[in-house]
């Protein structure tokens, strides 16, 4: 780190921020159940933010430009990049802002049941768990990639901050296939920060089941308004609306009108009131700000905004860092109760998107189950869902069952009422 600080000073840089990320990983690639390749990787990336203070028409301005490199670059290469970035920063004329106060800490290890394990052992355990469920007589896993990663991040800035942490996680993807009566495939990705063997087993079971059902699905739902149940990873997408609209960058740019104290679900809420925590997925962010779990939404009322130092300072918000993970309080209705009504449970989309600007969500239905409320269920495919969370949030129902992912903890399913579906 001293090397980069000296190079910055020699180039005339007075204000900077260095984020040094070192990743070691154990990676495995399978074709069906055969190991095709296994590799170990060590990768280090250095990102240096270079700031330049300016004054124009009596206003103090600050520009920023980033340099990205690695420790194998020569001093000459680094110096050329630093000087070019310092020059570029002079053209970025934002209102000035300050870096966070000094923060110093010894390296913090994010504790979990995989933090002390060998990466190769983590990968082996997850692979074993995945293939232990690959026993369906029609659907099977035709490819699998897994990545056990241990990341060490150190942040140093010109104010004197020096913090670092280590975190271990596991991620990957697989493709399930069913060849009859129609040859179909289902792509699935995953990421966990714990030894989530039960969770990965459940994911494989669901994916094989939906792949098998998709192979026989032919019926498209009728056009109309439905009570719609959305589950598992798509629930995370819906909740991104609140995280993005509470980001100080969105608020500053007027993309969001969120203010602390707002009843973000509106005044006349008939369904579940949201209770959400911001979860510190790491001890520090890239601005060297210490992160802790915080109240985010209480009974539908917004309690805090989050985001980077620049936009937080612009709008006068507390500088708490940028958060990407939430913990949502579960509801009181089981999925069995949730589905005991005329509704459609969409378990897989060809594409699903949540627009944080206008609150609309949409997606093409790849597989769903149509319930008539009398015990009858039909498999459906095709058509598209199109709804507004600004409307749906006034009367939503959260499941009592929960899930735990790397970026979300909370209800496994959500019931949205009177949502438009374009079908046949």
C-alpha positions in Angstrom: 0.0 0.0 0.0 2.9 2.3 0.8 4.0 1.9 -2.9 0.8 3.4 -4.2 0.6 6.2 -1.7 4.2 7.3 -2.6 3.4 7.2 -6.3 0.2 9.3 -5.8 2.1 11.9 -3.8 4.9 12.0 -6.4 2.3 12.7 -9.1 0.8 15.6 -7.1 -2.4 13.9 -5.8 -3.5 15.2 -2.5 -6.8 13.4 -2.0 -7.3 9.7 -2.8 -8.9 6.5 -1.8 -7.3 3.1 -2.4 -9.4 -0.2 -2.4 -7.2 -3.3 -2.6 -9.2 -6.5 -3.2 -7.5 -9.9 -3.1 -9.6 -13.0 -4.0 -8.6 -16.6 -3.8 -11.0 -19.2 -5.1 -11.6 -22.8 -5.7 -13.6 -23.5 -8.8 -15.1 -26.6 -10.3 -16.8 -27.2 -13.7 -19.0 -30.2 -14.4 -20.6 -31.6 -17.5 -23.5 -33.7 -16.2 -21.8 -35.5 -13.2 -18.3 -35.6 -14.7 -15.7 -33.1 -13.4 -14.5 -31.3 -16.5 -12.1 -28.9 -14.9 -10.9 -27.8 -11.4 -8.8 -24.8 -10.8 -7.5 -22.5 -8.0 -7.1 -18.8 -8.6 -5.6 -15.8 -6.9 -6.5 -12.4 -8.2 -5.7 -9.0 -6.9 -7.2 -5.7 -8.1 -6.4 -2.2 -7.0 -8.9 0.6 -7.6 -7.6 4.1 -6.8 -10.1 7.0 -6.7 -8.3 10.3 -7.4 -9.9 13.5 -6.3 -9.1 17.1 -7.5 -10.3 20.2 -5.7 -11.2 23.2 -7.9 -12.8 26.6 -7.8 -15.0 28.2 -10.4 -17.0 31.4 -10.2 -16.4 31.4 -6.4 -17.8 27.8 -6.0 -15.8 25.0 -4.7 -15.8 21.9 -6.9 -14.4 18.4 -6.7 -13.7 16.0 -9.6 -13.0 12.3 -9.4 -11.4 9.7 -11.7 -10.5 6.1 -11.0 -7.5 4.1 -11.8 -7.8 0.3 -12.0 -4.7 -1.9 -12.0 -2.8 -4.8 -10.3 0.4 -5.1 -8.3 2.3 -6.5 -11.3 2.2 -3.2 -13.1 5.4 -1.2 -13.1 5.8 2.1 -11.3 5.9 3.8 -14.7 2.6 2.3 -15.7 1.0 3.3 -12.5 2.4 6.8 -12.7 1.1 7.3 -16.3 -2.4 6.1 -15.2 -2.4 8.3 -12.1 -1.4 11.4 -14.0 -4.0 10.7 -16.7 -6.7 10.3 -14.0 -5.7 13.5 -12.2 -6.0 15.3 -15.5 -9.4 13.7 -16.2 -10.7 14.6 -12.7 -10.3 18.3 -13.6 -13.2 18.0 -16.1 -15.6 16.5 -13.5 -16.9 19.5 -11.8 -19.2 18.4 -9.0 -20.1 20.4 -5.9 -17.4 19.7 -3.4 -17.8 17.1 -0.6 -15.6 15.6 2.0 -14.3 12.1 2.6 -15.6 10.4 5.8 -13.8 10.9 9.1 -10.7 8.8 9.9 -11.5 5.2 10.5 -8.9 2.7 11.6 -9.3 -1.0 12.3 -7.4 -4.3 12.4 -8.6 -6.8 9.8 -12.1 -8.1 10.6 -13.0 -11.6 9.7 -16.7 -12.0 8.8 -17.6 -15.0 10.9 -19.7 -17.8 9.4 -19.7 -21.6 9.3 -17.5 -21.4 6.2 -15.1 -18.6 7.3 -12.5 -21.1 8.6 -12.9 -23.8 6.1 -10.6 -24.6 3.2 -12.1 -23.4 -0.1 -11.7 -26.7 -1.7 -13.6 -28.4 1.1 -16.4 -25.8 0.8 -16.7 -26.5 -3.0 -16.7 -30.3 -2.5 -19.5 -30.1 0.1 -21.7 -28.0 -2.1 -21.1 -30.2 -5.1 -21.9 -33.3 -3.1 -25.2 -31.6 -1.9 -26.1 -30.6 -5.4 -25.7 -34.0 -7.0 -27.3 -35.8 -4.0 -30.6 -34.4 -5.4 -29.9 -35.2 -9.0 -32.1 -38.3 -8.9 -35.1 -37.4 -11.0 -36.1 -40.0 -13.6 -36.8 -37.4 -16.3 -35.0 -34.1 -15.4 -31.3 -33.9 -14.7 -28.4 -31.5 -14.2 -26.5 -31.1 -17.5 -23.9 -28.6 -16.3 -22.7 -27.1 -13.0 -20.2 -24.5 -12.1 -19.2 -23.7 -8.5 -17.0 -21.0 -6.9 -15.8 -20.9 -3.3 -14.2 -17.5 -2.8 -12.4 -15.8 0.1 -12.1 -12.1 -0.4 -9.8 -9.7 1.5 -10.5 -6.0 1.1 -8.4 -3.2 2.4 -9.4 0.5 2.1 -6.9 3.3 2.7 -7.5 7.0 2.1 -5.6 10.3 2.3 -7.5 11.3 5.5 -5.7 8.4 7.3 -8.4 5.8 7.2 -7.1 2.2 7.1 -9.6 -0.7 7.4 -9.8 -4.2 6.1 -11.9 -7.3 6.2 -12.1 -10.9 5.0 -15.2 -12.6 3.8 -15.9 -16.1 2.5 -18.8 -16.9 0.1 -20.0 -19.5 -2.3 -21.7 -19.1 -5.6 -22.3 -20.9 -8.9 -24.8 -21.8 -11.5 -26.3 -24.9 -13.1 -28.6 -25.9 -15.9 -31.3 -28.5 -15.5 -32.7 -30.3 -18.6 -35.7 -32.5 -19.4 -35.8 -34.0 -22.9 -39.3 -35.4 -23.1 -42.0 -34.6 -24.2 -40.3 -31.3 -25.1 -36.6 -30.7 -24.7 -36.3 -27.8 -22.2 -33.6 -26.3 -20.0 -33.8 -24.2 -16.8 -30.9 -21.9 -15.8 -30.4 -21.3 -12.1 -27.7 -19.3 -10.2 -27.1 -19.0 -6.5 -24.9 -17.3 -3.9 -24.6 -18.0 -0.2 -22.3 -16.7 2.6 -22.8 -19.8 4.8 -22.8 -23.6 4.5 -26.3 -23.5 3.1 -26.5 -27.2 2.1 -30.2 -27.6 2.8 -30.9 -24.4 0.8 -28.9 -25.7 -2.2 -30.6 -29.1 -2.0 -34.0 -27.4 -2.0 -33.1 -25.2 -4.9 -32.0 -28.2 -7.0 -35.2 -30.1 -6.2 -37.4 -27.1 -7.2 -35.4 -26.5 -10.4 -35.6 -30.2 -11.5 -39.4 -30.2 -10.7 -40.1 -27.0 -12.6 -38.0 -28.2 -15.6 -40.0 -31.4 -15.7 -43.2 -29.5 -15.5 -42.1 -27.0 -18.1 -41.5 -29.9 -20.5 -45.2 -30.8 -20.4 -46.7 -27.3 -20.1 -48.7 -26.1 -23.1 -51.6 -24.0 -21.7 -51.4 -20.3 -21.5 -53.3 -18.4 -18.8 -56.3 -16.3 -19.9 -55.9 -12.6 -20.1 -57.2 -10.9 -16.9 -56.4 -9.7 -13.4 -55.2 -12.3 -10.9 -54.0 -12.7 -7.4 -50.3 -13.5 -8.1 -47.9 -15.4 -5.9 -44.3 -14.7 -6.6 -41.6 -16.8 -4.7 -38.0 -17.4 -4.0 -35.4 -15.3 -5.9 -38.0 -13.1 -7.5 -39.1 -11.8 -4.1 -35.6 -10.3 -3.8 -36.2 -8.4 -7.1 -39.4 -6.9 -5.7 -37.7 -5.6 -2.6 -34.9 -3.9 -4.6 -37.5 -1.2 -5.2 -37.1 0.0 -1.7 -33.4 -0.3 -1.5 -32.9 1.7 -4.7 -35.4 4.4 -4.0 -33.8 4.9 -0.5 -30.4 5.4 -2.1 -29.2 8.9 -1.6 -28.1 9.1 -5.2 -31.7 8.5 -6.4 -33.0 11.0 -3.9 -30.5 13.7 -4.9 -31.3 13.2 -8.6 -35.1 13.4 -7.9 -35.6 9.9 -9.2 -37.1 9.1 -5.8 -39.1 11.3 -3.4 -38.3 9.2 -0.3 -37.8 11.0 3.0 -37.2 9.6 6.4 -40.6 9.4 8.1 -42.5 8.7 4.9 -45.2 6.1 5.0 -43.9 4.5 1.9 -46.8 2.0 1.5 -49.3 4.9 1.5 -51.9 5.8 4.0 -54.6 3.2 3.4 -52.7 -0.1 3.8 -54.9 -3.2 4.0 -52.3 -5.9 3.8 -49.0 -6.5 5.7 -46.9 -3.6 6.8 -43.3 -3.9 5.9 -40.6 -4.3 8.5 -37.1 -4.4 7.0 -33.6 -4.1 8.4 -30.5 -3.1 6.5 -28.0 -5.9 6.9 -24.2 -5.2 6.9 -23.0 -7.7 4.4 -19.4 -6.5 5.2 -17.9 -4.6 8.1 -16.9 -1.6 5.9 -17.8 -0.2 2.6 -15.5 1.2 -0.1 -15.4 4.6 1.6 -14.0 3.0 4.8 -17.3 3.6 6.7 -18.1 1.1 9.4 -21.4 -0.7 8.6 -23.8 -2.2 11.1 -27.3 -3.6 10.9 -29.9 -0.8 10.9 -33.6 -0.3 11.0 -34.8 0.5 7.5 -38.6 0.3 7.4 -40.8 -0.1 10.5 -44.5 -0.8 10.0 -44.3 0.8 6.6 -42.4 3.9 7.7 -39.0 4.7 6.3 -36.4 5.1 9.0 -33.2 5.8 7.1 -31.5 6.5 3.7 -28.3 4.9 2.6 -25.6 5.5 0.0 -22.2 6.8 -0.8 -20.6 9.8 0.9 -21.0 12.3 -2.0 -24.8 12.1 -2.4 -25.4 11.6 1.3 -23.6 14.9 2.0 -25.4 16.7 -0.8 -28.8 15.9 0.8 -27.7 16.1 4.4 -28.2 12.4 5.2 -26.1 10.5 7.7 -23.2 8.8 6.0 -23.9 5.2 6.8 -22.6 3.6 3.6 -24.3 1.8 0.8 -26.3 -1.4 1.6 -27.3 -4.2 -0.7 -28.8 -6.7 1.8 -32.1 -6.7 3.7 -33.8 -8.7 6.3 -37.6 -8.7 6.0 -39.9 -9.7 8.8 -42.0 -12.7 7.8 -45.7 -12.7 7.5 -48.3 -14.8 9.3 -49.8 -16.7 6.4 -48.3 -20.0 5.2 -47.8 -20.7 1.5 -50.4 -23.4 1.7 -53.0 -20.8 2.9 -51.7 -18.3 0.3 -52.4 -20.8 -2.5 -55.8 -21.8 -1.1 -57.6 -19.3 -3.4 -58.0 -18.6 -7.1 -54.5 -17.4 -8.0 -51.5 -18.0 -10.1 -48.2 -19.0 -8.6 -45.4 -18.0 -11.0 -42.2 -20.0 -10.2 -40.1 -19.1 -13.2 -39.9 -16.2 -15.6 -38.0 -15.9 -18.9 -37.2 -12.4 -17.7 -38.3 -10.5 -14.7 -37.6 -6.8 -14.1 -38.4 -4.3 -11.4 -38.2 -0.6 -12.5 -37.3 1.5 -9.4 -38.2 4.7 -11.3 -41.9 4.0 -11.8 -42.5 1.0 -9.6 -43.5 -1.3 -12.4 -42.6 -5.0 -12.4 -42.9 -7.2 -15.4 -41.9 -10.6 -16.8 -42.6 -13.3 -19.3 -44.1 -16.3 -17.6 -42.0 -19.4 -18.3 -43.8 -21.6 -15.7 -46.7 -21.1 -13.4 -49.4 -23.0 -11.5 -53.0 -21.9 -11.8 -55.1 -22.6 -8.7 -58.9 -22.5 -8.8 -59.4 -22.4 -5.0 -61.1 -25.8 -5.0 -58.1 -28.0 -4.9 -57.4 -28.1 -8.7 -54.1 -27.0 -10.2 -53.1 -26.5 -13.8 -49.6 -26.0 -15.2 -49.3 -22.9 -17.4 -46.7 -21.3 -19.5 -46.6 -18.1 -21.7 -48.1 -14.7 -21.3 -46.7 -11.9 -19.2 -47.3 -10.2 -15.9 -47.3 -6.5 -15.5 -48.0 -4.7 -12.3 -47.2 -1.7 -10.1 -45.6 -2.2 -6.6 -46.9 1.3 -5.8 -50.4 -0.2 -6.0 -49.7 -3.7 -4.9 -47.8 -2.7 -1.8 -51.1 -1.4 -0.3 -52.5 -4.9 0.0 -49.7 -7.5 -0.1 -49.3 -10.7 2.0 -46.0 -12.1 3.1 -45.4 -15.8 3.7 -44.6 -17.2 7.2 -41.9 -19.4 5.5 -38.6 -17.7 5.0 -35.5 -18.0 2.9 -31.9 -17.0 3.5 -29.8 -15.8 0.5 -26.6 -13.8 0.2 -28.5 -10.5 -0.4 -31.9 -11.2 1.2 -33.4 -12.8 4.3 -37.1 -13.0 4.7 -40.4 -14.4 3.3 -40.1 -17.0 0.7 -43.2 -15.8 -1.1 -45.4 -12.7 -1.6 -49.0 -12.5 -2.6 -49.9 -9.5 -4.8 -53.6 -8.9 -5.5 -55.3 -7.9 -8.7 -52.3 -8.0 -11.0 -52.7 -7.8 -14.8 -51.7 -10.8 -16.9 -51.6 -10.8 -20.6 -52.4 -14.3 -21.9 -54.5 -15.9 -24.5 
